[in-house]
């Protein structure tokens, strides 16, 4: 939507397209791969830490995951 309105440079896709001369599809694919890698890293770290932390830290880590989902939605 932003691209169709001429609002380039406002999100990671348009920045990648402009800075790296990527097509819309290439930039979207890159973002998808990068987000998946970050999500896997978060889930792995959360799983490793969950048994070693207290309830407040566990709740905080859970909240970070909710924040990520909120951004996507």
N, C-alpha and C positions, 0 to 999 in steps of 0.2 A: 504494500500500500504506500509506504513512504516513497519508494522509487517512482511509482506512477504519479506522485504529486511533486516530484522534483526535489524532495527532501533527502538529498544524498549526503552521506557522511555522518548520519545520525545513529547508525548501528554497525555491528561488526561485519555484516555481510557487505554493505556498501563500502566500508573502509577497506576490506580485503579486495573487493573488486577494483577499487581505485589505486590502492597502493601496490598490489601484486598483479595487476592486469588480468584478473580472473573473470570468467563469465559468472553470471548469476548462479548457474548450476555448480560450477567449481567451488565458488565461495560457500554455497549452501552445504555441499558435501564436506568441505573442510571443517566448517563449524560443527556439523553433525558428528564427524569422527572425533574432533577435539572434545566436544561435550560428552560423548560416550566414554572417552578416556578419563575425563575428570570425574564422571559419575562412578566409574569402576573404582577409581582411586579412593573416592569418598566412602563407598560401600565397604571396601576392603579395610580401610582404616577404622571405620565405625565398628566393624565386626571384631577387629583385633583389640580395640580399646574397651568395648562394652563391658567386659568382665572385670576390668581393672580400675574403673572409675566409680565415683560415688553417684548418687542419684541426680545431683544438680548438674554435674558435667555431662552425664548421660542425656539428661533433658535438653541441655544446650546443644549437644551434637545432633540430637533428633530435630531440634528447631532449625538448625542450619539446613538440614535436608528438606524441611517444610518450606523454608525460604527459597531454596532452589526450585522446587515445584511451583511455588507461587510466581516466580519470574517467568517460568515457561507458560503457565496458564495466562 
